């Protein structure tokens, strides 16, 4: 006989009593792989709460008591954990009921993450500049004309928003193509670098995955991995951002001045200008002169497009990814591999010649991506070049870097040393086996630290922070990548469970009961900060396609008007709203969707 799900509440209603408010039951809203950890979080109470798992027919198939965690600072309330990992029967329409309060329906099945991996990868096609996004590939709603086709840009010249006079340059570059960085139309070498590396690293880990025809992109059918095809679209753009040999220009030189009071610590100002040999360096970005309003489809962008000054960080991002390109296209397209290697070595020499050319945040219309320490980029670029070429110069740069023997840490666009360590630990290279084993051994303790963090917050994610930063979801997913590598190295189930916990959080196991991914879950992302996916502002425009990740909760850099109104009124994990105007909490970005893709593809493997 089928048991009704809301027995307790129904009994109270029949008796004329007011039922208690439903308990929030938070779990991964799409479901679980049969063999994976299956954890749900419920808010409230200090005494263990009773729970029952029901199948689609209403039959009770598991029951037990939740484990109280107590007050949780990150989520701002008392929570309890429910573990039903031992239930492995595949099926659809399962519900977890806690003291009469049901969860959403979810599935238990193999292949849970394959669609998400494909959709997360499709994000990059949607973000392409310079080409039309075709209805036959994405559907009529998301099709659009090319944004910024045949883009030939000149260098910024004149006064910036801080009154600094920039000299410009005597040339223009064809910088057509590449991926729009985020919800705006800027294209950035620094953020493009880590995003491209992440996709190529996923390919290098599993070359047979995402073969020709696996993604809906124009290049499908060319007998090359679709993942390599998508990556090449960005790589070609990065190559176009490199300055020709023999070009001299004036750039900020020397150690940057400290940021002024009231500005973020990563923002810098030029200490002085110097004329340099800029041949081989890469421009930091190409972007609009001024910020455009929302909505603004890219084909309608009225702003002048400008190149912004070359930087050492951008040059090293090019060196690293072009070296990676040379390694991975060898045997696929040898001419392109050779072109990438030449560009990588030119960029390395240019960065060595100009080691202190820093980005500033003194321009309007685009993000700064300022970084006052490029020792990690030098290490990363050297690691990629060494893995590709085996050259003694690059070996010396790797082994002589302080990052070679430093603890492995969470990575991101301003902190790229771990990318170099991952490459050295996972690719065939000329380091002694003992050193490769040591590097692998350094990744595992980092993963252990992340797992320990999961014990210190109520929602059991491998992340503990007094405040959640801008793009917190990507910080968490980057940690999940290291957990996945630790599982690859050791085979220990606890590391996969940590990866699963991360994806559970992103897909609904959080205090807002929110799936931060569009098209996935019962309460998915709907209104990201994006100039084309702006249905909430213009009903003629679409919302986001499936597989787009929101930056997530942000309690530390609440810069937009929506976020400022929430400042001081939300626990870190609750500082988020699905609002297109909330750019500091709800923007999208290539370096956020890249680890979403990597992790989903890893879970599917």
C-alpha positions as CSV (number, residue, x, y, z in Angstrom):
1,X,0.0,0.0,0.0
2,X,1.3,3.5,-0.9
3,X,2.0,5.8,2.0
4,X,1.1,9.5,1.6
5,X,4.1,11.8,1.7
6,X,2.6,14.5,3.9
7,X,1.2,12.3,6.6
8,X,2.1,14.5,9.6
9,X,0.9,17.8,8.0
10,X,-2.3,16.2,6.8
11,X,-3.1,14.8,10.2
12,X,-2.8,18.3,11.8
13,X,-5.0,19.8,9.1
14,X,-7.7,17.2,9.7
15,X,-7.5,18.0,13.4
16,X,-8.0,21.7,12.7
17,X,-4.5,22.6,14.0
18,X,-2.0,24.8,12.2
19,X,0.8,22.8,10.7
20,X,4.4,23.8,11.4
21,X,6.2,25.6,8.5
22,X,7.8,23.2,6.1
23,X,11.4,22.4,6.8
24,X,13.8,23.4,3.9
25,X,15.2,20.2,2.5
26,X,18.2,21.0,0.3
27,X,19.9,18.5,-2.0
28,X,21.2,18.2,-5.5
29,X,18.2,19.0,-7.6
30,X,19.0,16.8,-10.5
31,X,20.0,13.8,-8.4
32,X,22.8,11.4,-7.9
33,X,24.9,8.7,-9.5
34,X,24.1,5.3,-7.9
35,X,27.5,4.8,-6.3
36,X,28.1,8.4,-5.2
37,X,27.6,10.0,-1.8
38,X,24.1,11.2,-1.3
39,X,23.8,14.0,1.3
40,X,20.9,16.3,2.0
41,X,20.8,19.3,4.4
42,X,17.8,20.3,6.4
43,X,17.5,23.5,8.4
44,X,16.3,23.7,12.0
45,X,16.2,21.8,15.2
46,X,18.7,20.5,17.6
47,X,17.1,17.1,18.1
48,X,17.7,14.6,15.3
49,X,15.0,14.9,12.7
50,X,13.3,11.8,11.2
51,X,13.5,11.3,7.5
52,X,12.1,8.9,4.9
53,X,13.1,8.3,1.3
54,X,10.2,7.6,-1.0
55,X,10.3,6.2,-4.6
56,X,8.1,7.5,-7.4
57,X,5.3,5.2,-6.4
58,X,5.2,6.6,-2.9
59,X,6.8,3.5,-1.2
60,X,9.2,4.1,1.6
61,X,12.6,2.7,0.7
62,X,14.9,4.1,3.4
63,X,14.5,6.0,6.7
64,X,16.6,7.2,9.5
65,X,17.6,10.2,11.7
66,X,19.4,13.3,10.6
67,X,22.7,14.2,12.2
68,X,22.6,17.7,13.8
69,X,25.5,20.0,12.9
70,X,24.3,23.0,15.0
71,X,24.6,26.7,14.1
72,X,26.4,27.3,10.8
73,X,28.0,30.7,10.3
74,X,28.2,30.4,6.5
75,X,24.5,29.8,6.1
76,X,23.2,31.7,9.1
77,X,21.2,29.0,10.8
78,X,21.1,25.6,12.5
79,X,21.3,22.7,10.1
80,X,21.3,18.9,10.1
81,X,22.8,16.4,7.6
82,X,21.0,13.4,6.1
83,X,23.1,10.7,4.6
84,X,21.5,8.0,2.4
85,X,24.6,7.1,0.4
86,X,23.9,3.4,0.9
87,X,20.8,3.5,-1.2
88,X,21.9,2.8,-4.8
89,X,18.8,1.7,-6.7
90,X,18.4,3.6,-10.0
91,X,15.1,5.4,-10.6
92,X,13.3,8.6,-11.2
93,X,11.0,10.7,-9.0
94,X,12.5,10.0,-5.6
95,X,11.7,12.4,-2.7
96,X,13.2,12.8,0.7
97,X,10.6,13.7,3.4
98,X,11.8,15.2,6.7
99,X,9.2,15.5,9.5
100,X,6.5,15.8,6.8
101,X,8.4,18.3,4.6
102,X,9.3,16.9,1.1
103,X,12.3,17.7,-1.1
104,X,11.9,18.2,-4.8
105,X,11.8,15.1,-6.9
106,X,15.2,13.8,-8.1
107,X,16.7,10.9,-9.9
108,X,19.3,8.2,-9.2
109,X,21.0,7.0,-12.4
110,X,24.2,6.6,-14.3
111,X,25.4,9.3,-16.6
112,X,23.9,12.1,-14.5
113,X,26.5,14.6,-15.5
114,X,27.0,14.0,-19.2
115,X,24.3,16.5,-20.3
116,X,25.7,19.2,-17.9
117,X,29.2,18.7,-19.3
118,X,28.0,19.2,-22.8
119,X,25.9,22.3,-21.9
120,X,28.7,23.8,-19.9
121,X,31.0,23.4,-22.9
122,X,28.4,24.9,-25.2
123,X,28.6,28.1,-23.1
124,X,31.8,29.0,-24.9
125,X,30.2,28.8,-28.4
126,X,27.5,31.1,-27.2
127,X,30.3,33.5,-26.0
128,X,32.1,33.6,-29.3
129,X,32.8,37.0,-30.8
130,X,33.2,37.8,-34.5
131,X,31.0,35.0,-35.9
132,X,27.2,34.5,-36.0
133,X,25.7,32.1,-33.4
134,X,23.7,29.8,-35.5
135,X,20.1,28.7,-34.9
136,X,20.8,25.2,-36.3
137,X,23.2,24.7,-33.4
138,X,21.7,26.6,-30.5
139,X,18.0,27.1,-31.4
140,X,16.3,30.2,-32.7
141,X,16.0,31.8,-29.3
142,X,19.8,32.1,-28.8
143,X,20.9,32.7,-32.3
144,X,22.3,36.1,-33.1
145,X,24.4,37.9,-35.7
146,X,28.1,38.2,-35.3
147,X,29.3,40.6,-32.6
148,X,32.3,42.7,-33.5
149,X,33.2,41.1,-36.9
150,X,36.4,42.0,-38.5
151,X,37.6,43.7,-35.4
152,X,40.7,45.8,-36.1
153,X,41.5,47.8,-32.9
154,X,43.9,50.7,-32.2
155,X,45.6,51.3,-28.8
156,X,44.0,53.4,-26.1
157,X,45.6,56.9,-26.1
158,X,44.8,59.9,-23.9
159,X,43.8,60.3,-20.3
160,X,42.2,57.5,-18.3
161,X,39.7,57.9,-15.6
162,X,42.4,58.7,-13.0
163,X,44.0,61.4,-15.2
164,X,47.0,59.3,-16.3
165,X,48.1,60.1,-19.8
166,X,48.7,57.1,-22.0
167,X,50.8,57.4,-25.2
168,X,49.0,54.9,-27.4
169,X,50.9,53.1,-30.2
170,X,51.4,53.4,-33.9
171,X,49.7,50.3,-35.0
172,X,46.4,48.4,-35.0
173,X,45.8,44.7,-34.7
174,X,43.1,42.4,-36.2
175,X,41.8,40.8,-33.0
176,X,38.6,39.2,-34.4
177,X,37.3,36.2,-32.6
178,X,37.8,34.8,-29.1
179,X,35.3,34.5,-26.3
180,X,33.5,37.4,-24.6
181,X,34.8,37.3,-21.1
182,X,31.5,37.6,-19.1
183,X,28.3,39.6,-19.3
184,X,30.1,42.4,-21.0
185,X,31.9,42.4,-24.4
186,X,35.5,42.7,-23.2
187,X,38.0,40.0,-24.3
188,X,40.8,39.5,-21.9
189,X,44.1,37.6,-22.4
190,X,44.6,37.0,-18.6
191,X,41.2,35.5,-18.0
192,X,41.1,33.8,-21.3
193,X,44.4,32.1,-20.4
194,X,43.1,30.2,-17.3
195,X,39.8,29.4,-19.1
196,X,41.5,28.0,-22.2
197,X,44.0,26.0,-20.0
198,X,41.1,24.4,-18.1
199,X,39.4,23.2,-21.2
200,X,42.7,21.9,-22.7
201,X,43.6,20.2,-19.4
202,X,40.3,18.4,-19.5
203,X,41.2,17.3,-23.0
204,X,44.7,16.2,-22.0
205,X,43.3,14.1,-19.2
206,X,40.8,12.3,-21.5
207,X,41.6,12.9,-25.2
208,X,39.0,10.4,-26.3
209,X,36.2,12.4,-24.6
210,X,34.3,15.0,-26.6
211,X,35.3,13.6,-30.0
212,X,34.3,15.0,-33.3
213,X,30.5,15.5,-33.4
214,X,30.0,15.5,-29.6
215,X,29.3,19.3,-29.4
216,X,27.1,21.5,-31.4
217,X,29.6,23.8,-33.0
218,X,30.3,24.8,-36.6
219,X,33.6,22.8,-36.7
220,X,31.8,19.4,-36.0
221,X,32.6,17.0,-38.7
222,X,36.2,18.1,-39.3
223,X,37.8,14.9,-37.8
224,X,39.2,16.8,-34.8
225,X,38.0,16.7,-31.2
226,X,35.2,19.3,-30.7
227,X,36.9,20.3,-27.4
228,X,40.1,21.1,-29.3
229,X,38.0,23.0,-31.9
230,X,36.4,25.2,-29.3
231,X,39.7,25.8,-27.6
232,X,41.3,26.8,-30.8
233,X,38.8,29.5,-31.4
234,X,40.2,31.2,-28.2
235,X,43.8,30.3,-28.9
236,X,43.7,32.0,-32.3
237,X,42.5,35.2,-30.6
238,X,45.2,35.1,-28.0
239,X,47.8,34.7,-30.8
240,X,46.4,37.8,-32.5
241,X,46.9,39.8,-29.3
242,X,50.7,39.3,-29.6
243,X,52.8,42.3,-30.7
244,X,55.1,42.0,-33.8
245,X,58.8,41.9,-33.3
246,X,60.7,45.2,-33.4
247,X,57.8,47.3,-32.0
248,X,58.8,49.8,-29.3
249,X,56.2,51.4,-27.1
250,X,55.8,53.2,-23.8
251,X,54.3,51.3,-20.9
252,X,54.1,51.5,-17.1
253,X,57.3,50.1,-15.8
254,X,58.7,49.2,-12.4
255,X,56.9,48.2,-9.2
256,X,53.4,49.5,-9.1
257,X,52.3,52.1,-6.6
258,X,50.1,50.9,-3.7
259,X,46.4,51.1,-4.3
260,X,44.8,54.3,-3.0
261,X,42.6,54.2,0.0
262,X,39.1,53.0,-0.8
263,X,40.2,50.9,-3.8
264,X,40.6,47.0,-3.8
265,X,44.1,45.9,-2.9
266,X,44.7,44.3,-6.4
267,X,44.2,47.6,-8.2
268,X,47.5,49.3,-9.1
269,X,48.7,52.5,-10.7
270,X,51.7,52.9,-12.9
271,X,54.8,54.1,-11.0
272,X,56.4,55.5,-14.2
273,X,56.5,55.1,-18.0
274,X,59.4,53.6,-19.9
275,X,60.0,52.8,-23.6
276,X,60.5,49.1,-24.1
277,X,61.0,46.6,-26.8
278,X,57.4,45.2,-26.8
279,X,57.9,42.6,-29.5
280,X,56.4,39.3,-28.4
281,X,54.3,40.8,-25.6
282,X,50.6,40.4,-25.5
283,X,48.0,43.2,-25.0
284,X,46.0,42.8,-21.8
285,X,42.6,43.1,-23.4
286,X,40.5,44.5,-26.2
287,X,37.3,46.2,-24.9
288,X,34.8,49.0,-25.2
289,X,35.9,52.6,-24.4
290,X,32.9,52.9,-22.1
291,X,30.6,50.5,-20.3
292,X,27.5,49.8,-22.3
293,X,24.0,49.7,-20.7
294,X,21.9,46.5,-20.3
295,X,20.5,45.1,-22.5
296,X,23.0,45.3,-25.3
297,X,23.3,42.4,-27.8
298,X,26.9,42.4,-29.0
299,X,26.0,43.1,-32.6
300,X,24.4,46.4,-31.4
301,X,27.4,47.6,-29.4
302,X,28.0,51.2,-30.3
303,X,31.2,51.8,-28.4
304,X,34.7,52.2,-29.9
305,X,36.8,49.1,-29.4
306,X,40.3,49.6,-28.1
307,X,43.5,47.7,-27.4
308,X,44.8,48.2,-23.9
309,X,48.5,48.2,-23.0
310,X,50.6,45.0,-23.0
311,X,51.4,43.4,-19.6
312,X,53.8,40.8,-18.4
313,X,50.9,38.8,-17.0
314,X,49.1,38.7,-20.3
315,X,52.3,37.8,-22.1
316,X,52.9,34.9,-19.7
317,X,49.3,33.7,-20.1
318,X,50.0,33.6,-23.8
319,X,53.3,31.7,-23.3
320,X,51.6,29.1,-21.1
321,X,48.6,28.4,-23.2
322,X,50.5,28.5,-26.5
323,X,53.0,26.0,-25.1
324,X,50.1,23.8,-24.1
325,X,48.6,24.2,-27.6
326,X,51.9,23.2,-29.2
327,X,51.9,20.0,-27.1
328,X,48.3,19.1,-27.8
329,X,48.0,19.9,-31.5
330,X,51.2,18.0,-32.3
331,X,50.0,15.2,-34.6
332,X,46.6,16.8,-35.0
333,X,47.7,20.0,-36.9
334,X,51.4,20.1,-36.9
335,X,51.6,23.5,-38.6
336,X,49.3,25.1,-35.9
337,X,51.3,23.3,-33.2
338,X,54.5,24.9,-34.6
339,X,52.9,28.3,-34.8
340,X,51.9,28.0,-31.1
341,X,55.3,26.9,-30.0
342,X,56.9,29.9,-31.8
343,X,54.5,32.3,-30.2
344,X,55.0,30.7,-26.8
345,X,58.8,31.1,-27.0
346,X,58.6,34.6,-28.3
347,X,56.2,35.5,-25.4
348,X,58.6,33.9,-22.8
349,X,61.5,36.0,-24.1
350,X,59.5,39.1,-24.1
351,X,58.3,38.5,-20.5
352,X,61.9,37.9,-19.4
353,X,62.9,41.1,-21.1
354,X,60.0,43.0,-19.5
355,X,59.3,41.3,-16.2
356,X,57.5,44.3,-14.4
357,X,54.9,45.6,-16.8
358,X,51.7,45.5,-14.7
359,X,48.0,46.0,-15.5
360,X,46.1,48.9,-14.0
361,X,42.5,49.4,-13.2
362,X,42.4,52.9,-14.5
363,X,40.2,52.4,-17.5
364,X,36.4,52.5,-17.7
365,X,34.5,50.2,-20.0
366,X,36.2,47.0,-19.0
367,X,37.6,45.0,-16.1
368,X,41.2,45.6,-14.9
369,X,42.5,42.1,-14.0
370,X,45.3,43.8,-12.2
371,X,48.0,41.5,-10.7
372,X,51.0,42.9,-8.8
373,X,52.8,39.5,-8.5
374,X,53.6,37.6,-11.7
375,X,56.1,35.1,-10.2
376,X,53.3,32.5,-10.4
377,X,52.7,33.2,-14.1
378,X,56.4,32.8,-14.8
379,X,56.4,29.4,-13.1
380,X,53.2,28.3,-14.9
381,X,54.6,29.4,-18.3
382,X,57.9,27.7,-17.7
383,X,56.2,24.5,-16.6
384,X,54.1,24.4,-19.9
385,X,57.1,25.2,-22.0
386,X,59.2,22.6,-20.2
387,X,56.5,19.9,-20.6
388,X,56.3,20.7,-24.3
389,X,60.0,21.2,-25.2
390,X,62.1,19.8,-22.4
391,X,64.3,22.8,-22.8
392,X,67.0,23.4,-20.1
393,X,66.1,27.1,-19.8
394,X,62.6,26.2,-18.8
395,X,63.7,23.4,-16.5
396,X,65.9,25.9,-14.7
397,X,63.0,28.4,-14.4
398,X,60.7,25.7,-13.0
399,X,63.1,24.2,-10.5
400,X,64.4,27.6,-9.5
401,X,61.0,29.0,-8.7
402,X,59.8,29.3,-5.2
403,X,56.5,27.9,-6.4
404,X,58.1,24.5,-7.4
405,X,58.3,23.4,-3.7
406,X,55.6,25.5,-2.2
407,X,52.3,24.1,-0.9
408,X,49.7,23.6,-3.5
409,X,46.9,26.1,-3.1
410,X,43.5,27.0,-4.6
411,X,44.1,28.6,-7.9
412,X,42.4,31.4,-10.0
413,X,43.3,33.9,-12.7
414,X,45.6,35.9,-10.4
415,X,47.2,32.8,-8.8
416,X,48.2,30.4,-11.5
417,X,51.2,28.5,-10.0
418,X,49.1,25.4,-9.3
419,X,48.3,25.2,-13.0
420,X,52.0,24.6,-13.6
421,X,52.2,22.0,-10.9
422,X,49.2,20.2,-12.3
423,X,50.8,20.1,-15.7
424,X,54.1,18.8,-14.3
425,X,52.4,16.2,-12.2
426,X,50.1,14.8,-14.9
427,X,52.0,15.1,-18.2
428,X,54.9,13.1,-19.5
429,X,57.9,15.3,-19.1
430,X,61.6,15.2,-18.4
431,X,61.5,15.7,-14.7
432,X,62.7,12.7,-12.6
433,X,60.0,10.4,-11.5
434,X,60.8,11.2,-7.9
435,X,60.0,14.9,-8.6
436,X,56.7,14.1,-10.4
437,X,55.7,11.9,-7.5
438,X,56.5,14.7,-5.1
439,X,54.3,17.1,-7.1
440,X,51.5,14.6,-7.1
441,X,52.0,14.1,-3.4
442,X,51.7,17.9,-2.9
443,X,48.2,17.9,-4.5
444,X,46.8,15.3,-2.2
445,X,47.5,17.3,1.0
446,X,45.8,20.3,-0.5
447,X,42.7,18.1,-1.2
448,X,42.8,16.8,2.4
449,X,42.7,20.4,3.6
450,X,39.7,21.1,1.5
451,X,38.0,18.0,2.8
452,X,38.7,19.1,6.3
453,X,37.0,22.4,5.5
454,X,33.9,20.5,4.7
455,X,33.6,19.5,8.3
456,X,33.7,23.1,9.4
457,X,30.5,24.3,7.6
458,X,27.0,23.0,7.8
459,X,26.5,22.3,4.1
460,X,29.5,20.1,4.0
461,X,31.3,21.7,1.1
462,X,35.1,21.8,0.8
463,X,35.2,25.5,1.5
464,X,35.4,27.6,4.6
465,X,35.6,31.4,4.4
466,X,34.7,34.2,6.8
467,X,33.3,35.9,3.7
468,X,32.4,34.7,0.3
469,X,34.3,36.4,-2.5
470,X,33.3,37.5,-6.0
471,X,32.9,34.3,-8.0
472,X,32.7,32.1,-5.0
473,X,31.2,29.3,-7.1
474,X,34.3,29.2,-9.2
475,X,36.6,29.1,-6.2
476,X,34.7,26.1,-5.0
477,X,34.8,24.4,-8.4
478,X,38.6,25.0,-8.7
479,X,39.0,23.2,-5.4
480,X,36.9,20.4,-6.8
481,X,39.4,20.0,-9.7
482,X,42.2,19.4,-7.2
483,X,40.0,16.9,-5.3
484,X,39.4,15.1,-8.6
485,X,43.1,14.9,-9.3
486,X,43.7,13.5,-5.8
487,X,41.1,10.8,-6.6
488,X,42.9,10.1,-9.9
489,X,46.2,9.7,-8.0
490,X,45.0,7.7,-5.0
491,X,41.7,6.1,-6.0
492,X,40.3,7.0,-2.6
493,X,36.5,7.5,-2.6
494,X,36.6,10.4,-0.1
495,X,38.0,12.7,-2.8
496,X,35.2,11.9,-5.3
497,X,32.7,12.5,-2.4
498,X,34.3,16.0,-2.1
499,X,33.8,16.6,-5.8
500,X,30.2,15.4,-5.5
501,X,29.6,17.7,-2.5
502,X,30.7,20.7,-4.6
503,X,28.4,19.9,-7.4
504,X,25.6,19.2,-4.9
505,X,26.0,22.7,-3.6
506,X,26.1,24.3,-7.0
507,X,23.0,22.4,-8.0
508,X,20.8,23.2,-5.0
509,X,22.3,21.9,-1.8
510,X,22.7,25.4,-0.4
511,X,20.7,27.5,2.0
512,X,18.9,29.3,-0.8
513,X,17.7,26.0,-2.4
514,X,19.0,27.5,-5.6
515,X,20.6,25.8,-8.6
516,X,23.2,28.2,-9.7
517,X,23.2,26.6,-13.2
518,X,20.6,27.6,-15.8
519,X,18.4,24.8,-17.1
520,X,19.2,22.5,-14.2
521,X,17.1,21.8,-11.2
522,X,13.7,23.0,-10.1
523,X,15.0,26.5,-9.3
524,X,17.6,27.2,-11.8
525,X,19.5,30.4,-12.6
526,X,17.2,32.6,-14.7
527,X,18.5,36.2,-14.8
528,X,22.3,36.4,-15.0
529,X,24.1,39.7,-15.5
530,X,24.5,39.5,-19.3
531,X,23.9,41.9,-22.1
532,X,22.2,39.4,-24.4
533,X,20.6,36.9,-22.1
534,X,18.5,39.7,-20.8
535,X,14.9,38.5,-21.0
536,X,13.9,40.3,-17.7
537,X,14.8,43.6,-19.3
538,X,13.6,43.0,-22.9
539,X,11.1,40.1,-23.5
540,X,12.4,39.9,-27.1
541,X,15.7,38.7,-25.8
542,X,16.3,35.2,-24.4
543,X,17.2,34.1,-20.9
544,X,20.4,32.0,-20.5
545,X,20.8,28.7,-22.4
546,X,21.3,25.6,-20.3
547,X,24.6,25.1,-18.5
548,X,25.5,28.7,-17.5
549,X,27.0,29.2,-14.0
550,X,26.3,32.2,-11.8
551,X,29.3,33.6,-9.9
552,X,27.4,32.8,-6.7
553,X,27.2,34.4,-3.2
554,X,29.4,37.4,-2.6
555,X,29.6,39.0,0.8
556,X,33.0,40.7,0.5
557,X,32.8,42.9,-2.7
558,X,29.2,43.9,-3.0
559,X,29.7,46.5,-5.7
560,X,26.4,46.9,-7.4
561,X,23.3,48.6,-6.1
562,X,21.4,45.3,-5.6
563,X,24.2,43.9,-3.5
564,X,24.9,47.1,-1.6
565,X,21.3,47.0,-0.3
566,X,22.0,43.5,1.1
567,X,25.3,44.4,2.8
568,X,25.4,43.4,6.4
569,X,22.0,41.7,6.2
570,X,22.9,38.3,4.9
571,X,25.0,35.3,5.9
572,X,27.8,34.7,3.4
573,X,26.0,31.8,1.6
574,X,22.8,33.9,1.4
575,X,24.4,37.0,-0.2
576,X,23.0,36.3,-3.6
577,X,19.9,37.1,-5.7
578,X,18.9,36.1,-9.2
579,X,18.9,39.6,-10.6
580,X,20.4,40.8,-13.9
581,X,21.5,44.0,-12.2
582,X,23.5,42.2,-9.5
583,X,26.8,42.0,-11.4
584,X,28.9,41.4,-8.3
585,X,26.8,38.3,-7.4
586,X,25.2,37.0,-10.6
587,X,27.5,37.6,-13.5
588,X,28.7,34.8,-15.7
589,X,32.3,34.4,-16.9
590,X,34.5,32.0,-19.0
591,X,36.8,31.3,-16.0
592,X,33.7,30.2,-14.0
593,X,32.1,28.0,-16.6
594,X,35.4,26.3,-17.4
595,X,35.8,24.5,-14.1
596,X,32.0,23.7,-14.2
597,X,32.7,21.9,-17.4
598,X,35.9,20.3,-16.1
599,X,34.2,19.0,-13.0
600,X,31.0,17.8,-14.8
601,X,33.2,16.0,-17.3
602,X,35.3,14.5,-14.5
603,X,32.2,13.2,-12.7
604,X,30.9,11.7,-15.9
605,X,34.2,9.8,-16.4
